[in-house]
Amino acid sequence: MPTTIIRCLLLSLAAVDSSGYAASEYEQGELSLVQQQLNIIERLAAQAETPGNAQPNERYRFDYPRLAEDIQRIRQGVQSYLSPSRAQPRDPVELVGDYRLDTLPAEPSP
């Protein structure tokens, strides 16, 4: 159930507020750990995405590009919180969270 773990982590990280106040030392340290964990998740997802793992008859597959976009979005939110350039409105776009893609059949059945 790695996808469930990744989804829970991404959703919990998405709750990081990007308001304009300065983060405490403790919070900066914790958010630095979040960024490190995002790097680890990104590497694990890249390893899992290897083409040799795909089964030709799978009906669904994991949407790795969407996961990478969400990780980048979270990373940018944490970074903008830690070093805001100026007070700006929050980006209202939400994470998708659905990483299952329908795959097309390899060959149409006769």
The first five atom37 places (N, CA, C, CB, O) and aatype in JSON, in Angstrom:
{
  "aatype": [12, 14, 16, 16, 9, 9, 1, 4, 10, 10, 10, 15, 10, 0, 0, 19, 3, 15, 15, 7, 18, 0, 0, 15, 6, 18, 6, 5, 7, 6, 10, 15, 10, 19, 5, 5, 5, 10, 2, 9, 9, 6, 1, 10, 0, 0, 5, 0, 6, 16, 14, 7, 2, 0, 5, 14, 2, 6, 1, 18, 1, 13, 3, 18, 14, 1, 10, 0, 6, 3, 9, 5, 1, 9, 1, 5, 7, 19, 5, 15, 18, 10, 15, 14, 15, 1, 0, 5, 14, 1, 3, 14, 19, 6, 10, 19, 7, 3, 18, 1, 10, 3, 16, 10, 14, 0, 6, 14, 15, 14],
  "atom_mask": [
    [1, 1, 1, 1, 1],
    [1, 1, 1, 1, 1],
    [1, 1, 1, 1, 1],
    [1, 1, 1, 1, 1],
    [1, 1, 1, 1, 1],
    [1, 1, 1, 1, 1],
    [1, 1, 1, 1, 1],
    [1, 1, 1, 1, 1],
    [1, 1, 1, 1, 1],
    [1, 1, 1, 1, 1],
    [1, 1, 1, 1, 1],
    [1, 1, 1, 1, 1],
    [1, 1, 1, 1, 1],
    [1, 1, 1, 1, 1],
    [1, 1, 1, 1, 1],
    [1, 1, 1, 1, 1],
    [1, 1, 1, 1, 1],
    [1, 1, 1, 1, 1],
    [1, 1, 1, 1, 1],
    [1, 1, 1, 0, 1],
    [1, 1, 1, 1, 1],
    [1, 1, 1, 1, 1],
    [1, 1, 1, 1, 1],
    [1, 1, 1, 1, 1],
    [1, 1, 1, 1, 1],
    [1, 1, 1, 1, 1],
    [1, 1, 1, 1, 1],
    [1, 1, 1, 1, 1],
    [1, 1, 1, 0, 1],
    [1, 1, 1, 1, 1],
    [1, 1, 1, 1, 1],
    [1, 1, 1, 1, 1],
    [1, 1, 1, 1, 1],
    [1, 1, 1, 1, 1],
    [1, 1, 1, 1, 1],
    [1, 1, 1, 1, 1],
    [1, 1, 1, 1, 1],
    [1, 1, 1, 1, 1],
    [1, 1, 1, 1, 1],
    [1, 1, 1, 1, 1],
    [1, 1, 1, 1, 1],
    [1, 1, 1, 1, 1],
    [1, 1, 1, 1, 1],
    [1, 1, 1, 1, 1],
    [1, 1, 1, 1, 1],
    [1, 1, 1, 1, 1],
    [1, 1, 1, 1, 1],
    [1, 1, 1, 1, 1],
    [1, 1, 1, 1, 1],
    [1, 1, 1, 1, 1],
    [1, 1, 1, 1, 1],
    [1, 1, 1, 0, 1],
    [1, 1, 1, 1, 1],
    [1, 1, 1, 1, 1],
    [1, 1, 1, 1, 1],
    [1, 1, 1, 1, 1],
    [1, 1, 1, 1, 1],
    [1, 1, 1, 1, 1],
    [1, 1, 1, 1, 1],
    [1, 1, 1, 1, 1],
    [1, 1, 1, 1, 1],
    [1, 1, 1, 1, 1],
    [1, 1, 1, 1, 1],
    [1, 1, 1, 1, 1],
    [1, 1, 1, 1, 1],
    [1, 1, 1, 1, 1],
    [1, 1, 1, 1, 1],
    [1, 1, 1, 1, 1],
    [1, 1, 1, 1, 1],
    [1, 1, 1, 1, 1],
    [1, 1, 1, 1, 1],
    [1, 1, 1, 1, 1],
    [1, 1, 1, 1, 1],
    [1, 1, 1, 1, 1],
    [1, 1, 1, 1, 1],
    [1, 1, 1, 1, 1],
    [1, 1, 1, 0, 1],
    [1, 1, 1, 1, 1],
    [1, 1, 1, 1, 1],
    [1, 1, 1, 1, 1],
    [1, 1, 1, 1, 1],
    [1, 1, 1, 1, 1],
    [1, 1, 1, 1, 1],
    [1, 1, 1, 1, 1],
    [1, 1, 1, 1, 1],
    [1, 1, 1, 1, 1],
    [1, 1, 1, 1, 1],
    [1, 1, 1, 1, 1],
    [1, 1, 1, 1, 1],
    [1, 1, 1, 1, 1],
    [1, 1, 1, 1, 1],
    [1, 1, 1, 1, 1],
    [1, 1, 1, 1, 1],
    [1, 1, 1, 1, 1],
    [1, 1, 1, 1, 1],
    [1, 1, 1, 1, 1],
    [1, 1, 1, 0, 1],
    [1, 1, 1, 1, 1],
    [1, 1, 1, 1, 1],
    [1, 1, 1, 1, 1],
    [1, 1, 1, 1, 1],
    [1, 1, 1, 1, 1],
    [1, 1, 1, 1, 1],
    [1, 1, 1, 1, 1],
    [1, 1, 1, 1, 1],
    [1, 1, 1, 1, 1],
    [1, 1, 1, 1, 1],
    [1, 1, 1, 1, 1],
    [1, 1, 1, 1, 1],
    [1, 1, 1, 1, 1]
  ],
  "atom_positions": [
    [[0.8, -1.19, 0.0], [0.0, 0.0, 0.0], [0.86, 1.28, 0.0], [-0.91, -0.02, 1.18], [0.52, 2.24, 0.69]],
    [[1.97, 1.3, -0.77], [2.78, 2.51, -0.79], [2.02, 3.72, -1.29], [4.0, 2.29, -1.64], [2.3, 4.84, -0.86]],
    [[1.07, 3.53, -2.19], [0.34, 4.69, -2.71], [-0.5, 5.34, -1.62], [-0.56, 4.27, -3.88], [-0.65, 6.56, -1.62]],
    [[-1.03, 4.56, -0.69], [-1.79, 5.12, 0.41], [-0.89, 5.94, 1.31], [-2.48, 4.02, 1.21], [-1.28, 7.01, 1.77]],
    [[0.3, 5.45, 1.57], [1.26, 6.18, 2.4], [1.65, 7.48, 1.72], [2.5, 5.31, 2.68], [1.69, 8.53, 2.36]],
    [[1.95, 7.41, 0.43], [2.34, 8.62, -0.3], [1.2, 9.62, -0.29], [2.74, 8.28, -1.75], [1.42, 10.81, -0.07]],
    [[-0.03, 9.15, -0.54], [-1.18, 10.06, -0.56], [-1.37, 10.73, 0.79], [-2.45, 9.31, -0.96], [-1.61, 11.94, 0.85]],
    [[-1.28, 9.97, 1.88], [-1.44, 10.54, 3.22], [-0.37, 11.58, 3.5], [-1.39, 9.44, 4.28], [-0.66, 12.65, 4.04]],
    [[0.87, 11.27, 3.13], [1.96, 12.23, 3.35], [1.73, 13.49, 2.54], [3.31, 11.6, 3.0], [1.9, 14.6, 3.05]],
    [[1.35, 13.34, 1.28], [1.13, 14.52, 0.44], [-0.02, 15.37, 0.97], [0.84, 14.1, -1.0], [0.08, 16.59, 0.98]],
    [[-1.09, 14.74, 1.4], [-2.21, 15.5, 1.92], [-1.85, 16.21, 3.22], [-3.41, 14.6, 2.13], [-2.28, 17.34, 3.45]],
    [[-1.08, 15.55, 4.07], [-0.68, 16.21, 5.31], [0.29, 17.35, 5.05], [-0.05, 15.2, 6.27], [0.24, 18.38, 5.72]],
    [[1.15, 17.17, 4.06], [2.08, 18.25, 3.72], [1.39, 19.41, 3.03], [3.19, 17.72, 2.85], [1.86, 20.54, 3.1]],
    [[0.29, 19.15, 2.36], [-0.45, 20.2, 1.66], [-1.08, 21.18, 2.64], [-1.53, 19.59, 0.78], [-1.44, 22.29, 2.26]],
    [[-1.21, 20.78, 3.89], [-1.82, 21.64, 4.89], [-0.87, 22.72, 5.39], [-2.29, 20.81, 6.05], [-1.28, 23.56, 6.19]],
    [[0.38, 22.73, 4.94], [1.34, 23.75, 5.37], [0.84, 25.11, 4.9], [2.77, 23.45, 4.81], [0.61, 25.32, 3.71]],
    [[0.67, 26.02, 5.83], [0.15, 27.34, 5.53], [1.26, 28.21, 4.96], [-0.47, 27.99, 6.78], [2.39, 28.16, 5.45]],
    [[0.96, 29.01, 3.94], [1.98, 29.87, 3.35], [1.74, 31.33, 3.7], [2.01, 29.7, 1.83], [1.91, 32.21, 2.85]],
    [[1.33, 31.6, 4.94], [1.12, 32.99, 5.35], [2.46, 33.69, 5.54], [0.29, 33.06, 6.64], [3.51, 33.05, 5.47]],
    [[2.43, 35.0, 5.78], [3.63, 35.8, 5.72], [4.43, 35.93, 7.0], [0.0, 0.0, 0.0], [5.39, 36.71, 7.01]],
    [[4.13, 35.23, 8.08], [4.93, 35.4, 9.29], [6.16, 34.51, 9.26], [4.09, 35.09, 10.53], [6.2, 33.49, 8.56]],
    [[7.17, 34.91, 10.01], [8.44, 34.17, 10.03], [8.28, 32.87, 10.82], [9.57, 35.03, 10.62], [7.65, 32.85, 11.87]],
    [[8.87, 31.82, 10.31], [8.8, 30.52, 10.97], [9.81, 30.48, 12.12], [9.07, 29.38, 9.97], [10.89, 31.07, 12.04]],
    [[9.45, 29.78, 13.2], [10.37, 29.6, 14.31], [11.5, 28.66, 13.9], [9.63, 29.05, 15.56], [11.41, 27.98, 12.87]],
    [[12.55, 28.62, 14.7], [13.66, 27.7, 14.39], [13.19, 26.25, 14.36], [14.79, 27.86, 15.42], [13.6, 25.48, 13.5]],
    [[12.34, 25.9, 15.31], [11.82, 24.54, 15.35], [11.04, 24.23, 14.08], [10.93, 24.34, 16.59], [11.23, 23.19, 13.46]],
    [[10.16, 25.16, 13.7], [9.34, 24.95, 12.52], [10.21, 24.9, 11.26], [8.29, 26.06, 12.39], [9.94, 24.1, 10.36]],
    [[11.22, 25.73, 11.18], [12.13, 25.7, 10.03], [12.83, 24.35, 9.94], [13.18, 26.82, 10.13], [12.98, 23.8, 8.85]],
    [[13.24, 23.81, 11.08], [13.88, 22.5, 11.1], [12.94, 21.41, 10.65], [0.0, 0.0, 0.0], [13.32, 20.52, 9.88]],
    [[11.7, 21.46, 11.14], [10.7, 20.46, 10.76], [10.38, 20.54, 9.27], [9.41, 20.63, 11.6], [10.24, 19.52, 8.6]],
    [[10.25, 21.75, 8.75], [9.95, 21.91, 7.33], [11.14, 21.52, 6.46], [9.54, 23.34, 7.03], [10.96, 21.09, 5.32]],
    [[12.33, 21.67, 6.99], [13.51, 21.19, 6.28], [13.45, 19.67, 6.16], [14.8, 21.63, 7.0], [13.81, 19.11, 5.12]],
    [[13.0, 19.0, 7.22], [12.81, 17.55, 7.17], [11.73, 17.17, 6.16], [12.44, 17.01, 8.56], [11.86, 16.17, 5.46]],
    [[10.68, 17.96, 6.08], [9.62, 17.72, 5.1], [10.2, 17.76, 3.7], [8.47, 18.76, 5.25], [9.91, 16.91, 2.86]],
    [[11.04, 18.76, 3.44], [11.66, 18.89, 2.11], [12.55, 17.68, 1.81], [12.48, 20.19, 2.02], [12.57, 17.19, 0.68]],
    [[13.28, 17.2, 2.8], [14.11, 16.01, 2.61], [13.24, 14.79, 2.31], [14.98, 15.75, 3.86], [13.59, 13.97, 1.46]],
    [[12.12, 14.68, 3.01], [11.21, 13.56, 2.77], [10.59, 13.63, 1.37], [10.11, 13.52, 3.83], [10.38, 12.61, 0.73]],
    [[10.31, 14.84, 0.91], [9.81, 15.0, -0.46], [10.84, 14.52, -1.47], [9.43, 16.47, -0.73], [10.49, 13.89, -2.47]],
    [[12.11, 14.82, -1.22], [13.18, 14.34, -2.11], [13.23, 12.82, -2.13], [14.55, 14.91, -1.66], [13.41, 12.21, -3.18]],
    [[13.07, 12.21, -0.97], [13.08, 10.74, -0.87], [11.89, 10.15, -1.62], [13.07, 10.29, 0.61], [12.03, 9.19, -2.37]],
    [[10.71, 10.74, -1.41], [9.51, 10.24, -2.11], [9.7, 10.37, -3.61], [8.25, 11.02, -1.66], [9.32, 9.47, -4.37]],
    [[10.27, 11.47, -4.05], [10.49, 11.68, -5.48], [11.43, 10.61, -6.05], [11.07, 13.08, -5.73], [11.18, 10.09, -7.14]],
    [[12.49, 10.3, -5.33], [13.42, 9.25, -5.79], [12.75, 7.88, -5.8], [14.66, 9.21, -4.89], [12.93, 7.12, -6.75]],
    [[11.98, 7.57, -4.76], [11.28, 6.28, -4.72], [10.28, 6.15, -5.85], [10.57, 6.1, -3.37], [10.15, 5.09, -6.46]],
    [[9.58, 7.22, -6.14], [8.6, 7.19, -7.24], [9.31, 7.02, -8.58], [7.75, 8.48, -7.25], [8.82, 6.31, -9.45]],
    [[10.46, 7.65, -8.74], [11.23, 7.51, -9.99], [11.69, 6.06, -10.16], [12.45, 8.47, -10.01], [11.68, 5.53, -11.27]],
    [[12.11, 5.43, -9.07], [12.53, 4.03, -9.14], [11.34, 3.12, -9.46], [13.18, 3.61, -7.82], [11.48, 2.17, -10.22]],
    [[10.19, 3.42, -8.87], [9.0, 2.58, -9.09], [8.45, 2.74, -10.5], [7.92, 2.93, -8.08], [7.75, 1.86, -10.99]],
    [[8.77, 3.84, -11.15], [8.23, 4.13, -12.47], [8.96, 3.4, -13.6], [8.28, 5.61, -12.73], [8.56, 3.52, -14.75]],
    [[9.98, 2.67, -13.29], [10.76, 2.01, -14.34], [9.87, 1.23, -15.28], [11.81, 1.09, -13.72], [8.97, 0.51, -14.83]],
    [[10.1, 1.36, -16.59], [9.22, 0.73, -17.58], [9.15, -0.79, -17.47], [9.68, 1.1, -18.95], [8.14, -1.37, -17.87]],
    [[10.17, -1.44, -16.96], [10.17, -2.89, -16.86], [9.14, -3.43, -15.88], [0.0, 0.0, 0.0], [8.8, -4.61, -15.93]],
    [[8.63, -2.58, -14.99], [7.65, -3.02, -13.99], [6.22, -3.05, -14.53], [7.7, -2.1, -12.79], [5.35, -3.64, -13.9]],
    [[5.97, -2.44, -15.68], [4.62, -2.37, -16.22], [4.18, -3.72, -16.76], [4.53, -1.3, -17.32], [4.93, -4.39, -17.48]],
    [[2.98, -4.1, -16.43], [2.39, -5.34, -16.94], [1.52, -4.97, -18.14], [1.54, -6.07, -15.83], [0.75, -4.01, -18.07]],
    [[1.63, -5.7, -19.23], [0.9, -5.32, -20.45], [-0.62, -5.4, -20.33], [1.33, -6.19, -21.58], [-1.32, -4.69, -21.05]],
    [[-1.14, -6.21, -19.45], [-2.58, -6.39, -19.35], [-3.21, -5.66, -18.16], [-2.91, -7.84, -19.26], [-4.34, -5.96, -17.78]],
    [[-2.49, -4.72, -17.56], [-3.02, -3.98, -16.42], [-4.12, -3.03, -16.88], [-1.91, -3.21, -15.71], [-4.01, -2.36, -17.9]],
    [[-5.18, -2.98, -16.1], [-6.27, -2.07, -16.43], [-5.94, -0.66, -15.96], [-7.59, -2.54, -15.81], [-6.3, 0.31, -16.62]],
    [[-5.27, -0.55, -14.82], [-4.92, 0.75, -14.26], [-3.42, 0.8, -14.05], [-5.67, 1.01, -12.94], [-2.76, -0.22, -13.89]],
    [[-2.9, 2.0, -14.06], [-1.5, 2.2, -13.7], [-1.39, 3.47, -12.88], [-0.59, 2.27, -14.97], [-2.29, 4.31, -12.91]],
    [[-0.31, 3.61, -12.17], [-0.1, 4.77, -11.3], [0.32, 5.96, -12.14], [0.95, 4.47, -10.21], [1.14, 5.82, -13.05]],
    [[-0.22, 7.13, -11.83], [0.08, 8.35, -12.59], [1.28, 9.07, -11.95], [-1.17, 9.3, -12.63], [1.12, 9.99, -11.15]],
    [[2.47, 8.62, -12.31], [3.7, 9.18, -11.75], [3.92, 10.65, -12.12], [4.89, 8.38, -12.21], [4.37, 11.41, -11.27]],
    [[3.62, 11.08, -13.34], [3.79, 12.51, -13.65], [2.91, 13.41, -12.76], [3.46, 12.76, -15.12], [3.35, 14.48, -12.36]],
    [[1.69, 12.98, -12.47], [0.83, 13.79, -11.59], [1.39, 13.84, -10.18], [-0.61, 13.22, -11.58], [1.34, 14.88, -9.53]],
    [[1.91, 12.71, -9.71], [2.54, 12.69, -8.39], [3.72, 13.64, -8.35], [3.0, 11.26, -8.03], [3.88, 14.38, -7.38]],
    [[4.55, 13.65, -9.39], [5.7, 14.54, -9.44], [5.26, 16.01, -9.41], [6.54, 14.27, -10.7], [5.9, 16.83, -8.76]],
    [[4.17, 16.32, -10.11], [3.65, 17.7, -10.1], [3.18, 18.1, -8.69], [2.48, 17.85, -11.11], [3.44, 19.21, -8.25]],
    [[2.5, 17.18, -8.01], [2.02, 17.48, -6.66], [3.18, 17.64, -5.68], [1.08, 16.38, -6.18], [3.14, 18.52, -4.81]],
    [[4.2, 16.81, -5.8], [5.37, 16.94, -4.94], [6.02, 18.3, -5.17], [6.39, 15.79, -5.21], [6.41, 18.98, -4.21]],
    [[6.15, 18.7, -6.42], [6.76, 19.99, -6.74], [5.9, 21.13, -6.17], [6.92, 20.16, -8.27], [6.44, 22.11, -5.66]],
    [[4.61, 21.0, -6.24], [3.7, 22.02, -5.71], [3.86, 22.16, -4.2], [2.25, 21.68, -6.07], [3.9, 23.27, -3.68]],
    [[3.95, 21.03, -3.5], [4.15, 21.06, -2.06], [5.51, 21.68, -1.74], [4.04, 19.64, -1.45], [5.63, 22.51, -0.84]],
    [[6.54, 21.27, -2.47], [7.89, 21.81, -2.26], [7.89, 23.33, -2.41], [8.89, 21.17, -3.25], [8.49, 24.04, -1.61]],
    [[7.22, 23.83, -3.44], [7.16, 25.28, -3.66], [6.41, 25.98, -2.53], [6.49, 25.58, -5.01], [6.79, 27.07, -2.12]],
    [[5.34, 25.36, -2.02], [4.59, 25.94, -0.91], [5.43, 26.04, 0.35], [0.0, 0.0, 0.0], [5.4, 27.06, 1.04]],
    [[6.18, 24.99, 0.65], [7.05, 25.01, 1.84], [8.13, 26.07, 1.66], [7.69, 23.62, 2.08], [8.41, 26.84, 2.58]],
    [[8.74, 26.11, 0.47], [9.82, 27.07, 0.23], [9.31, 28.51, 0.29], [10.46, 26.81, -1.14], [9.98, 29.38, 0.84]],
    [[8.13, 28.77, -0.26], [7.6, 30.13, -0.22], [7.22, 30.53, 1.19], [6.39, 30.27, -1.15], [7.25, 31.72, 1.54]],
    [[6.85, 29.56, 2.02], [6.57, 29.86, 3.42], [7.85, 30.2, 4.17], [5.87, 28.67, 4.09], [7.87, 31.14, 4.97]],
    [[8.9, 29.44, 3.92], [10.16, 29.64, 4.64], [10.86, 30.93, 4.22], [11.09, 28.47, 4.41], [11.53, 31.56, 5.03]],
    [[10.7, 31.34, 2.97], [11.34, 32.57, 2.51], [10.39, 33.35, 1.6], [12.67, 32.25, 1.77], [10.57, 33.39, 0.38]],
    [[9.37, 33.95, 2.21], [8.4, 34.69, 1.4], [9.03, 35.96, 0.82], [7.15, 35.05, 2.24], [9.78, 36.65, 1.51]],
    [[8.71, 36.27, -0.44], [9.24, 37.48, -1.05], [8.41, 38.68, -0.63], [9.26, 37.35, -2.58], [8.94, 39.77, -0.41]],
    [[7.11, 38.49, -0.51], [6.2, 39.52, -0.03], [4.85, 38.85, 0.21], [6.07, 40.72, -1.04], [4.63, 37.72, -0.22]],
    [[3.98, 39.54, 0.88], [2.66, 38.96, 1.14], [1.9, 38.83, -0.18], [1.86, 39.84, 2.15], [1.72, 39.81, -0.91]],
    [[1.46, 37.63, -0.46], [0.73, 37.36, -1.69], [-0.46, 36.47, -1.35], [1.64, 36.69, -2.76], [-0.43, 35.73, -0.37]],
    [[-1.49, 36.56, -2.18], [-2.63, 35.64, -1.94], [-2.21, 34.21, -2.18], [-3.83, 36.01, -2.85], [-1.33, 33.93, -3.0]],
    [[-2.84, 33.3, -1.46], [-2.54, 31.88, -1.63], [-3.04, 31.4, -2.97], [-3.15, 31.06, -0.5], [-4.04, 31.9, -3.5]],
    [[-2.35, 30.42, -3.51], [-2.76, 29.79, -4.77], [-3.94, 28.86, -4.47], [-1.57, 29.01, -5.44], [-3.78, 27.92, -3.69]],
    [[-5.12, 29.1, -5.06], [-6.29, 28.31, -4.71], [-6.35, 26.92, -5.35], [-7.5, 29.05, -5.07], [-7.27, 26.17, -5.05]],
    [[-5.4, 26.57, -6.21], [-5.45, 25.27, -6.87], [-5.12, 24.17, -5.87], [-4.47, 25.22, -8.08], [-4.13, 24.26, -5.14]],
    [[-5.96, 23.15, -5.84], [-5.77, 22.06, -4.89], [-5.05, 20.9, -5.57], [-7.11, 21.59, -4.32], [-5.03, 20.78, -6.79]],
    [[-4.46, 20.04, -4.75], [-3.85, 18.82, -5.26], [-4.94, 17.9, -5.78], [-3.0, 18.11, -4.17], [-6.06, 17.89, -5.27]],
    [[-4.6, 17.14, -6.79], [-5.58, 16.24, -7.37], [-5.77, 15.02, -6.48], [-5.15, 15.81, -8.79], [-6.89, 14.69, -6.11]],
    [[-4.69, 14.36, -6.12], [-4.75, 13.22, -5.21], [-5.18, 11.91, -5.83], [0.0, 0.0, 0.0], [-5.11, 10.88, -5.16]],
    [[-5.62, 11.9, -7.07], [-6.03, 10.67, -7.74], [-4.93, 10.29, -8.72], [-7.42, 10.84, -8.47], [-4.73, 10.97, -9.72]],
    [[-4.22, 9.21, -8.44], [-3.06, 8.84, -9.22], [-3.27, 7.56, -10.03], [-1.86, 8.67, -8.32], [-2.3, 6.93, -10.45]],
    [[-4.5, 7.16, -10.25], [-4.78, 5.96, -11.01], [-5.2, 6.35, -12.42], [-5.89, 5.11, -10.32], [-6.1, 7.17, -12.61]],
    [[-4.53, 5.76, -13.4], [-4.85, 5.99, -14.81], [-5.41, 4.72, -15.41], [-3.6, 6.46, -15.59], [-4.93, 3.63, -15.12]],
    [[-6.42, 4.86, -16.24], [-6.91, 3.71, -17.01], [-5.95, 3.49, -18.16], [-8.37, 3.94, -17.53], [-5.55, 4.45, -18.83]],
    [[-5.59, 2.25, -18.4], [-4.72, 1.96, -19.53], [-5.54, 1.4, -20.67], [-3.61, 0.97, -19.14], [-6.53, 0.7, -20.45]],
    [[-5.13, 1.71, -21.87], [-5.84, 1.21, -23.04], [-5.37, -0.2, -23.34], [-5.62, 2.14, -24.25], [-4.2, -0.51, -23.1]],
    [[-6.23, -1.05, -23.86], [-5.78, -2.39, -24.23], [-4.69, -2.33, -25.28], [-6.96, -3.23, -24.74], [-4.72, -1.47, -26.16]],
    [[-3.72, -3.23, -25.19], [-2.6, -3.26, -26.14], [-3.1, -3.48, -27.55], [-1.6, -4.34, -25.77], [-2.66, -2.79, -28.47]],
    [[-3.99, -4.43, -27.75], [-4.53, -4.73, -29.07], [-6.04, -4.92, -28.94], [-3.85, -6.01, -29.69], [-6.5, -5.52, -27.96]],
    [[-6.8, -4.42, -29.89], [-8.23, -4.67, -29.82], [-8.53, -6.16, -30.04], [-8.97, -3.81, -30.86], [-7.91, -6.82, -30.88]],
    [[-9.47, -6.65, -29.28], [-9.82, -8.07, -29.42], [-10.68, -8.26, -30.67], [-10.57, -8.58, -28.15], [-11.55, -7.43, -30.96]],
    [[-10.44, -9.34, -31.41], [-11.18, -9.56, -32.67], [-12.62, -9.95, -32.46], [-10.5, -10.62, -33.47], [-13.34, -10.17, -33.43]]
  ]
}
